Amino acid sequence: MNSRTLAFLCIFLMASPGLIAIGSANETTSGRVEVVPQFGSGFDETIIADASDDLSIPRDLEFHPGSNRNDELWIVNRATDSISIIHNTGTENQWSENRQDAFANHFMEEVSAISFGAYNSEFDYQFGTAQESRNTYNGQASPNNFMGPTLWPSSLSHLAVEHQGDDSLLGSHIDMQHESPNGMGIAHDSGNAFWYFDGYYSDLVYYDFQADHDTGEDDHSDGIVRRYSDIVLTRWADTSSHMVLDKGSGILYISDTGANRVLWVNTDDTSVSSTNIYNDNSRLEPLEEYSEVTGMEWGVLATGFSRPSGIALDDDTLFISQNGNGKISAYDLSSNGKSATEIKTVQTSANSIMGLEIGPSGKMYYVDAGLDEVIRIDPFPDADEDGIRDSLDNCPNIANSDQENHDSDLEGDSCDSDDDNDGILDDLDMCRLGLTGWTSSSSTDYDGDGCDDTSEDIDDDGDTIEDFFDDCKLGELNWLSGLITDHDSDGCQDSSEDMDDDADGICDADTIQTGCIKGWPELDRCPLGRIGFISNQYTDKDHDGCEDSEEDTDDDDDGHEDLVDICPETKGTAIYGLGVGCPDFDGDGWADLEDMFISEPTQWNDTDGDSYGD
């Protein structure tokens, strides 16, 4: 097993010897990609066999169906009319052998395809081959069209062992029919019956060998041949047109190479008409039946290919290789198998891709006839299915096909707990994708919110008051400004930082701080007053921090409410007469403005005007 590497993203080269790597994926809304298991989110291509295994224009391949031999990969070689068998395929102890029958220049001349068939107790699983030849014995004779499918034993004690020119028998083949020159593809149906791409007459043909004639014999008279003339096939010379039968649904899929399309045929359709054409010139041997069948249900599955060649089926997924461009397309088949939706098309490195095969482990193999190679597609590990191989994925377990990595560290943003690497976890970071190249600390990020105070954070202490309006920009932490905590919304917490909660210029208590003065009596009697009010001689005559027009009911603070105070703007102690609340010099309770003896506290009235108090 040899290997080489070419790595592609769109189509670019990357040095990493050993594999051919090709990546391509369609992203879904979840960040994952729509994945075909055989392609993965991208893949490496590993050379399994090459010319050192005697590959010479390989055109098709198939794993042996035997449970004890399913690690054997059988490859047909057009240039040598032979089969290369890879044993222990893909393992460290892989080895190969080449089997070429002594009479292969007829029975396997210009071989184009292989299809394993039924088990036989003597011959193990039998297999059929298609030959793209008109029977020239490799150019030793003129073409005579005596050509068609051949039936072979897979028993290694028979194949290319028996009758190899040492007697009168014709090699190790066990049967052959001769009504289809230029055979381009073959698919097993049941028993010893096969479907065949007749490239000369452009028909789909059904061959049933019935009982084999044993190795090297030549009695073909029990053969049944039915030509389905409604289904017109187009050969593209030197490019195999492979076929595969879904034995569960009875739908046969055909790479119609020359028409750049893939067909489906309902082989279970019984509403057909049959005509005996035994005397037709295309019959070149005695047969039990030779007929033309019409009315078979069929249709076009997909078009627009570039020389479709290889074809393989895995459950409801149909794979088609395109010889013209080296691509492989995967299609999701409908429940009845008669329509399909393209899932994905990938580009391979193939020079001339032909046969496809799904191996026992589910991996895809293909032959490259141009480079004499068999390639295995190895989807690269991609645990999160985001289209990025795990070894290159900055979040290998979380889908992130965009690979965004804000801080350019080893972890992508989708799995990085600190996207900007500032020391604050994303769940707590108010600037999750903030500036990089700095670390949060008490000097750079006062409130620890993950925003750099000098350039990102407009509220350094996190109290919801922007720094421009915050009188305590670097104030206490872990509180939020609100009507209860910060009455004047100045960013200073009322209970501990703000000495003037309502910002009226009067300190709440007898402690003086910048921006306020002591009130009367050394406190603000309205500490949570109306915002916007400033205490001065016009708005707060008694300097008690209460707005005269709205809050203060005793503007001169003389103990008499303004509603009864005759002198509301002048402090007074008068309680009698008409001057309640006015000045009373002698303290006799009568206002000076009506006290006839303002300095005599015992007299305040002189009714008879004799200058002596009453």
matplotlib code that plots the C-alpha trace (Angstrom):
import matplotlib.pyplot as plt

x = [0.0, 1.5, 0.5, 1.0, -0.5, -2.1, -4.2, -7.0, -9.1, -10.9, -7.8, -4.5, -1.4, -0.2, 3.0, 2.1, 3.4, 1.3, -2.2, -4.3, -6.5, -9.6, -12.1, -15.6, -18.8, -22.1, -22.9, -26.2, -27.8, -26.4, -22.8, -22.5, -22.3, -24.4, -22.2, -22.1, -20.3, -18.1, -17.0, -17.1, -16.7, -13.6, -11.3, -7.8, -7.2, -4.9, -3.4, -4.2, -2.8, -0.8, 1.4, 3.5, 0.4, 0.2, -2.5, -2.6, -5.5, -7.7, -11.4, -13.5, -13.2, -15.2, -14.7, -15.1, -18.5, -17.4, -17.5, -14.0, -12.6, -14.2, -10.8, -9.9, -10.3, -10.6, -9.5, -9.9, -7.1, -7.9, -4.4, -3.5, -6.9, -6.2, -7.3, -5.2, -6.3, -5.4, -5.3, -5.8, -6.7, -5.6, -3.7, -0.1, 0.2, -1.5, -0.2, -1.3, -1.3, -2.3, -4.3, -4.3, -6.0, -4.2, -7.2, -7.9, -7.4, -10.9, -12.7, -11.4, -10.3, -10.3, -12.2, -14.3, -16.3, -16.7, -19.7, -19.7, -22.7, -24.0, -22.1, -21.1, -19.9, -17.1, -16.2, -16.9, -18.6, -18.8, -18.3, -19.1, -17.0, -17.8, -15.4, -15.1, -14.1, -15.5, -13.3, -10.0, -7.9, -6.0, -5.5, -4.5, -7.7, -10.3, -13.3, -16.2, -18.5, -18.4, -18.2, -20.3, -20.2, -18.0, -18.7, -15.7, -14.9, -13.4, -11.9, -8.2, -7.6, -9.5, -9.1, -6.2, -5.1, -7.1, -6.6, -3.9, -2.9, -2.0, -5.0, -7.7, -10.0, -10.3, -8.9, -10.7, -13.8, -17.0, -19.4, -19.8, -22.4, -21.6, -24.4, -22.9, -19.7, -18.2, -19.6, -19.3, -20.8, -22.3, -24.5, -25.6, -29.3, -29.7, -28.4, -26.2, -28.1, -26.6, -27.6, -25.2, -24.4, -24.2, -22.1, -22.2, -26.0, -26.7, -29.1, -29.6, -29.3, -30.3, -28.1, -28.8, -26.1, -28.3, -26.1, -22.4, -20.5, -17.6, -14.1, -12.8, -15.9, -17.9, -21.5, -23.6, -26.9, -28.8, -28.2, -31.2, -30.6, -33.2, -32.6, -34.4, -34.4, -36.5, -33.6, -31.1, -27.6, -24.7, -21.1, -18.2, -15.2, -12.6, -14.7, -16.6, -20.4, -21.0, -24.3, -25.7, -28.9, -30.8, -32.0, -34.5, -36.4, -35.5, -34.3, -31.2, -29.0, -26.9, -24.2, -25.2, -21.7, -22.1, -25.3, -24.0, -26.9, -27.8, -30.9, -33.1, -34.8, -37.6, -36.4, -39.4, -41.8, -43.9, -46.0, -43.7, -44.0, -41.5, -40.7, -38.7, -35.6, -33.8, -33.1, -31.6, -28.1, -26.9, -27.3, -24.0, -24.5, -27.2, -29.3, -32.3, -34.0, -33.2, -35.9, -36.5, -38.4, -40.3, -42.4, -40.1, -40.6, -37.5, -36.5, -33.7, -32.5, -30.1, -28.4, -25.7, -22.7, -19.3, -19.0, -20.6, -18.7, -18.5, -21.6, -22.1, -25.1, -25.0, -28.5, -30.4, -27.4, -26.2, -22.7, -21.6, -18.1, -17.5, -14.7, -14.7, -13.9, -12.8, -15.8, -18.0, -21.6, -23.8, -27.6, -30.3, -32.8, -36.5, -38.5, -39.3, -35.8, -37.0, -35.9, -33.1, -31.8, -28.1, -26.6, -23.0, -20.4, -16.7, -13.6, -11.0, -7.4, -8.2, -6.8, -9.4, -11.8, -14.0, -15.3, -16.5, -16.9, -18.1, -15.8, -16.7, -16.1, -18.2, -15.3, -15.3, -12.7, -12.3, -10.0, -7.9, -7.3, -5.1, -2.6, -3.0, -4.2, -6.9, -7.7, -9.5, -11.3, -10.6, -12.9, -10.7, -11.7, -14.2, -16.0, -18.2, -19.0, -18.3, -16.2, -12.8, -10.6, -10.0, -6.2, -6.9, -10.1, -9.7, -12.9, -12.8, -15.8, -18.0, -19.2, -17.7, -17.1, -16.1, -13.2, -13.5, -10.8, -10.9, -7.8, -5.9, -5.1, -5.4, -9.1, -11.8, -14.5, -17.1, -15.1, -12.9, -14.0, -12.3, -12.5, -10.5, -8.0, -8.4, -8.7, -12.5, -14.6, -17.0, -20.0, -19.0, -17.4, -19.4, -16.9, -16.6, -15.0, -13.2, -9.7, -7.0, -3.4, -4.5, -5.4, -8.2, -7.0, -8.2, -6.2, -7.2, -10.8, -12.0, -15.3, -13.9, -16.5, -14.0, -14.1, -10.9, -11.5, -9.4, -11.0, -14.1, -15.8, -18.1, -19.1, -16.0, -17.6, -20.6, -23.3, -25.1, -24.2, -21.9, -18.5, -19.2, -22.1, -20.8, -19.6, -18.1, -16.6, -14.5, -17.0, -18.2, -18.8, -21.6, -24.5, -26.7, -27.9, -31.7, -34.3, -33.7, -29.9, -29.0, -31.8, -30.1, -28.5, -25.1, -23.4, -22.7, -24.4, -26.7, -26.1, -22.3, -20.8, -23.2, -23.3, -26.0, -28.4, -30.7, -27.9, -29.5, -26.2, -27.1, -25.2, -27.4, -25.7, -23.1, -20.3, -19.1, -17.8, -17.1, -20.3, -22.4, -22.5, -24.1, -27.7, -29.9, -29.8, -26.6, -28.5, -30.8, -34.3, -35.4, -32.5, -34.5, -36.0, -36.9, -34.1, -33.2, -33.7, -30.7, -30.8, -30.2, -31.5, -34.4, -35.5, -34.6, -34.7, -34.0, -31.3, -32.8, -32.6, -36.3, -37.6, -39.8, -42.2, -42.8, -41.5, -41.0, -44.2, -42.2, -39.9, -38.5, -38.1, -39.8, -42.2, -45.2, -46.4, -46.5, -50.3, -50.7, -47.4, -48.1, -44.3, -43.5, -40.2, -39.1, -38.4, -40.6, -42.0, -45.2, -48.2, -50.9, -52.8, -52.6, -48.9, -48.5, -45.1, -43.6, -40.7, -41.4, -38.4, -39.5, -40.8, -44.2, -46.0, -47.0, -45.5, -43.4, -45.6, -48.5, -46.7, -47.0, -44.1, -41.7, -39.1, -41.4, -42.4, -45.2, -47.0, -48.0, -51.1, -52.1, -55.8, -56.1, -52.9, -51.4, -48.1, -48.8, -49.6, -53.0]
y = [0.0, 3.3, 6.8, 10.4, 13.8, 16.7, 18.9, 21.0, 23.8, 25.1, 23.6, 24.4, 22.4, 21.7, 19.7, 16.6, 13.4, 10.3, 11.2, 13.0, 15.4, 17.1, 19.0, 20.4, 20.8, 22.5, 24.3, 24.0, 26.5, 24.6, 25.2, 21.6, 20.4, 18.0, 14.9, 11.9, 9.3, 8.2, 11.8, 13.1, 16.8, 16.4, 13.5, 12.2, 9.9, 6.9, 4.9, 1.2, -0.3, 0.8, -0.5, -2.4, -4.6, -5.2, -2.6, -1.7, 0.5, -0.7, -0.1, -1.7, -3.2, -5.1, -6.7, -10.4, -11.2, -14.2, -13.6, -15.1, -13.3, -9.9, -8.2, -9.2, -6.4, -7.7, -5.3, -5.9, -4.6, -3.7, -3.6, -7.1, -8.8, -9.8, -9.5, -8.1, -9.4, -7.3, -9.4, -7.9, -4.7, -1.6, -3.4, -3.5, -7.0, -6.3, -8.2, -8.7, -11.2, -11.0, -13.7, -13.9, -16.8, -18.3, -17.7, -14.1, -12.6, -13.8, -14.5, -11.3, -9.3, -5.5, -6.2, -3.2, -4.4, -7.0, -8.2, -10.9, -13.3, -16.4, -18.8, -22.2, -25.0, -25.8, -22.4, -20.3, -17.0, -16.7, -13.4, -12.0, -9.7, -7.3, -7.0, -3.9, -5.8, -7.0, -10.2, -9.6, -11.8, -8.7, -7.6, -11.0, -11.3, -9.2, -8.3, -10.8, -9.6, -13.0, -11.4, -10.9, -11.6, -14.2, -16.2, -17.0, -18.9, -17.0, -20.1, -19.5, -23.2, -22.8, -19.2, -19.1, -22.5, -25.1, -25.8, -23.2, -24.5, -27.9, -29.7, -29.1, -27.1, -23.3, -22.0, -21.5, -19.6, -21.5, -20.0, -17.2, -15.7, -13.9, -11.5, -8.2, -6.8, -3.8, -4.7, -1.6, -2.7, -5.7, -6.1, -9.4, -10.1, -13.5, -17.0, -17.0, -14.1, -10.7, -7.3, -6.1, -2.8, -3.7, -0.9, -2.2, -2.5, 0.2, -2.0, -3.2, -7.0, -9.7, -12.8, -15.9, -18.5, -21.0, -23.9, -23.2, -25.5, -26.1, -24.7, -24.5, -26.0, -24.4, -25.5, -22.3, -23.8, -23.3, -19.6, -17.1, -13.7, -10.9, -7.7, -4.6, -2.5, 0.4, 1.3, 2.9, 3.2, 5.2, 4.0, 6.3, 4.4, 3.4, 4.5, 1.9, 2.4, 0.6, -0.6, -1.6, -3.4, -2.6, -6.1, -4.9, -2.6, -4.3, -1.0, -1.2, 2.0, 2.5, 5.0, 6.0, 7.4, 8.7, 10.5, 12.0, 10.7, 8.0, 5.8, 3.7, 0.5, -1.4, -5.0, -6.2, -4.8, -7.7, -5.7, -6.2, -7.7, -10.3, -11.1, -14.1, -12.9, -16.2, -15.8, -12.3, -11.9, -10.8, -14.3, -16.1, -19.4, -21.9, -20.6, -21.7, -18.3, -15.2, -12.5, -8.7, -7.3, -4.0, -2.0, -2.2, 0.8, 3.0, 6.6, 9.2, 9.6, 12.5, 14.4, 16.9, 14.6, 14.6, 11.0, 9.2, 5.9, 4.3, 3.6, 2.3, 1.9, 2.2, 1.9, 4.8, 6.7, 6.3, 7.3, 8.2, 8.9, 11.3, 10.3, 13.7, 15.8, 13.4, 14.2, 11.9, 12.8, 11.4, 11.2, 10.5, 8.1, 8.4, 5.7, 4.1, 4.6, 6.3, 9.8, 11.3, 14.5, 15.4, 15.6, 16.5, 16.4, 16.2, 16.6, 13.8, 13.9, 11.2, 11.3, 8.9, 7.8, 4.8, 2.0, 2.7, 0.3, 0.6, -1.5, -3.7, -0.9, 1.6, 3.5, 4.3, 3.0, 4.0, 3.0, 5.6, 4.1, 6.9, 6.5, 2.7, 3.2, 2.2, 5.0, 4.7, 7.8, 8.3, 11.0, 12.9, 13.0, 15.7, 15.0, 18.1, 17.7, 21.3, 20.6, 21.3, 18.3, 17.8, 18.3, 21.8, 22.6, 25.3, 23.8, 20.1, 19.3, 22.3, 23.0, 26.3, 26.1, 29.8, 29.1, 32.6, 33.3, 36.9, 36.7, 34.4, 31.9, 28.1, 28.0, 29.4, 31.7, 29.0, 27.0, 29.7, 30.7, 34.1, 35.2, 38.4, 36.9, 39.8, 37.5, 37.9, 34.9, 35.5, 34.8, 37.8, 39.9, 42.9, 43.3, 39.7, 40.5, 43.6, 44.9, 42.3, 42.7, 43.9, 42.2, 43.2, 44.5, 47.1, 49.7, 48.9, 47.6, 49.1, 47.2, 44.0, 43.9, 43.0, 46.4, 48.5, 51.7, 53.9, 53.0, 50.7, 51.2, 54.3, 53.3, 52.4, 51.5, 49.7, 51.7, 52.4, 56.1, 56.9, 58.3, 61.7, 62.2, 60.2, 62.3, 59.1, 57.7, 55.2, 54.8, 51.9, 48.7, 46.1, 48.5, 50.1, 53.6, 53.9, 56.1, 54.4, 54.1, 57.3, 59.9, 62.5, 60.0, 61.4, 58.0, 58.3, 55.9, 57.8, 55.6, 55.8, 58.1, 61.0, 63.8, 65.7, 63.1, 65.6, 67.8, 71.0, 72.3, 71.6, 68.7, 65.9, 66.1, 68.3, 66.8, 69.2, 68.0, 69.6, 70.7, 71.4, 73.5, 73.0, 73.7, 74.9, 73.5, 71.8, 69.3, 69.0, 68.8, 67.6, 65.3, 63.6, 66.8, 67.7, 67.1, 70.3, 72.5, 74.5, 76.1, 79.9, 83.0, 83.2, 79.5, 78.5, 81.5, 79.5, 77.4, 74.2, 72.3, 72.4, 74.3, 77.2, 77.0, 73.3, 71.6, 74.1, 75.0, 77.4, 79.3, 81.5, 78.6, 80.5, 77.7, 79.3, 77.7, 80.0, 79.7, 81.6, 83.5, 87.2, 87.6, 84.4, 85.6, 87.1, 85.0, 86.0, 84.8, 86.8, 84.6, 87.1, 89.7, 90.3, 89.8, 86.1, 85.0, 88.5, 89.8, 90.3, 92.1, 92.0, 88.5, 89.3, 87.5, 90.6, 91.5, 94.7, 96.1, 96.3, 96.3, 99.9, 99.0, 96.9, 96.9, 96.2, 92.6, 93.3, 96.0, 95.9, 98.2, 101.8, 102.2, 105.7, 107.0, 108.2, 106.5, 103.9, 100.5, 99.2]
z = [0.0, -1.1, -0.3, -1.3, -0.3, -2.0, 0.2, -1.2, 0.1, -3.1, -4.8, -3.1, -2.2, 1.3, 2.2, 4.3, 2.8, 2.7, 1.7, -0.9, 1.1, -0.3, 1.8, 1.0, 3.0, 3.1, 6.4, 8.1, 10.5, 13.5, 12.4, 11.4, 7.8, 5.8, 6.0, 3.7, 5.8, 2.9, 2.3, 5.8, 6.2, 4.1, 3.4, 2.7, -0.3, 0.4, -2.4, -1.7, -4.8, -7.9, -10.7, -8.2, -7.6, -11.4, -11.9, -15.6, -16.7, -13.9, -14.7, -11.9, -8.5, -6.0, -2.6, -2.4, -0.8, 1.2, 5.0, 5.3, 2.3, 2.5, 2.9, -0.7, -3.2, -6.8, -9.5, -13.3, -15.6, -19.1, -20.5, -19.3, -19.3, -15.7, -12.1, -9.3, -5.9, -2.9, 0.3, 3.8, 2.1, 3.8, 6.7, 7.5, 6.2, 2.9, -0.1, -3.7, -6.5, -10.1, -11.9, -15.7, -17.4, -20.3, -22.5, -21.2, -24.7, -25.4, -22.1, -20.4, -23.4, -22.7, -19.5, -18.3, -15.3, -12.6, -10.6, -8.0, -8.2, -6.5, -4.3, -5.7, -3.5, -6.0, -7.3, -4.2, -5.2, -9.0, -10.8, -14.1, -16.2, -19.1, -22.0, -24.2, -27.3, -30.6, -30.2, -31.8, -29.5, -28.5, -32.1, -33.5, -35.6, -37.3, -35.0, -35.4, -32.5, -30.9, -27.5, -24.3, -20.5, -19.0, -15.8, -13.6, -10.4, -7.5, -6.0, -6.1, -6.8, -10.0, -11.3, -13.8, -12.5, -14.3, -18.0, -18.6, -22.1, -20.8, -22.3, -24.9, -22.6, -22.6, -19.4, -16.1, -17.2, -16.3, -18.9, -21.5, -23.9, -27.1, -28.1, -26.8, -28.2, -26.4, -23.0, -20.8, -17.5, -15.6, -12.5, -10.8, -10.7, -9.1, -9.5, -12.6, -14.2, -14.9, -16.5, -19.2, -20.9, -24.6, -26.1, -29.6, -30.0, -27.4, -25.5, -21.9, -22.0, -19.5, -19.5, -17.6, -17.9, -15.9, -15.2, -15.7, -18.2, -15.8, -16.3, -19.8, -21.5, -24.3, -24.1, -24.0, -25.3, -22.1, -22.1, -21.9, -23.5, -23.4, -25.1, -23.7, -26.8, -25.3, -23.0, -25.3, -23.9, -25.2, -25.1, -24.6, -25.8, -23.2, -20.3, -18.4, -17.8, -14.5, -13.2, -9.8, -8.8, -5.6, -4.9, -2.4, -4.7, -8.0, -9.4, -11.6, -11.9, -15.0, -15.8, -19.3, -20.0, -23.5, -22.7, -19.5, -17.5, -15.0, -15.6, -13.4, -14.6, -12.8, -13.3, -11.3, -13.9, -15.3, -17.6, -20.5, -24.0, -25.4, -29.0, -30.2, -32.1, -32.2, -35.9, -35.5, -36.9, -33.5, -32.1, -32.7, -30.8, -29.8, -26.9, -25.0, -25.4, -27.4, -27.2, -27.4, -24.4, -24.6, -22.2, -19.2, -16.8, -16.7, -16.4, -16.1, -12.5, -13.1, -15.9, -16.4, -15.6, -17.2, -18.4, -15.5, -15.0, -11.6, -9.5, -6.0, -3.7, 0.1, 1.6, 0.1, -1.1, -4.7, -5.6, -9.2, -10.4, -13.3, -15.5, -17.2, -14.2, -11.4, -9.2, -7.2, -6.5, -3.8, -4.3, -1.8, -3.4, -2.9, -1.2, -4.6, -6.0, -9.1, -8.2, -6.2, -4.7, -4.9, -1.4, -2.2, -4.9, -4.1, -6.1, -6.1, -7.4, -10.0, -13.5, -15.0, -12.3, -13.2, -10.9, -7.3, -4.4, -0.8, 1.4, 4.3, 6.8, 4.8, 3.2, -0.5, -3.0, -6.6, -9.5, -11.4, -14.9, -15.8, -12.9, -12.4, -8.9, -6.4, -4.0, -0.6, 0.6, 4.3, 5.9, 8.3, 11.9, 12.6, 15.9, 15.7, 12.0, 11.2, 8.1, 9.8, 10.5, 14.3, 13.9, 12.5, 14.3, 17.0, 18.7, 17.8, 19.9, 19.2, 15.6, 14.4, 10.7, 10.6, 13.0, 14.5, 17.1, 18.4, 20.5, 18.1, 20.7, 20.4, 21.1, 18.8, 20.2, 20.3, 22.9, 24.4, 27.9, 27.5, 23.9, 24.3, 26.8, 29.3, 32.3, 32.6, 31.6, 28.8, 31.0, 33.1, 30.4, 29.3, 26.4, 25.4, 22.1, 23.4, 22.9, 23.1, 24.5, 28.0, 31.3, 33.6, 37.0, 39.5, 37.8, 34.2, 34.8, 38.1, 38.2, 36.7, 33.9, 31.2, 29.5, 29.5, 31.5, 29.3, 25.9, 26.3, 29.6, 29.8, 33.3, 35.2, 38.5, 37.0, 38.7, 35.4, 35.5, 32.6, 33.7, 32.1, 34.5, 37.4, 40.4, 41.9, 38.7, 40.7, 43.4, 45.4, 43.5, 43.5, 43.5, 40.9, 40.8, 41.2, 42.9, 46.2, 46.1, 44.3, 44.6, 42.4, 39.9, 40.4, 40.5, 44.3, 46.6, 49.0, 52.0, 52.0, 49.4, 48.7, 51.3, 49.4, 48.2, 46.4, 45.1, 46.4, 47.8, 51.5, 53.0, 54.4, 57.8, 59.6, 57.5, 54.9, 51.5, 48.2, 46.6, 49.6, 52.8, 56.2, 56.4, 59.2, 61.8, 60.4, 58.2, 55.3, 56.5, 53.1, 52.1, 49.4, 48.0, 44.4, 41.9, 40.2, 43.2, 44.5, 47.9, 48.0, 49.6, 47.2, 47.1, 50.6, 53.0, 56.1, 54.5, 55.7, 52.4, 51.8, 48.8, 50.0, 47.1, 47.2, 50.3, 53.2, 55.1, 57.4, 55.2, 58.0, 60.3, 63.2, 64.1, 62.5, 59.3, 56.4, 56.2, 59.6, 59.6, 59.0, 58.4, 56.5, 55.3, 58.6, 61.6, 64.6, 67.9, 68.1, 69.0, 69.7, 67.8, 64.2, 63.8, 64.5, 63.3, 63.2, 65.3, 69.0, 70.5, 74.1, 73.9, 75.3, 72.5, 70.7, 67.4, 67.4, 64.7, 67.1, 70.5, 72.0, 74.4, 72.3, 75.1, 78.0, 78.1, 80.7, 78.7, 75.1, 74.9, 76.0, 75.4, 76.8, 75.3, 78.6, 77.9, 80.6, 79.7, 80.4]

ax = plt.figure().add_subplot(projection="3d")
ax.plot(x, y, z, "-o")
ax.set_aspect("equal")
plt.show()
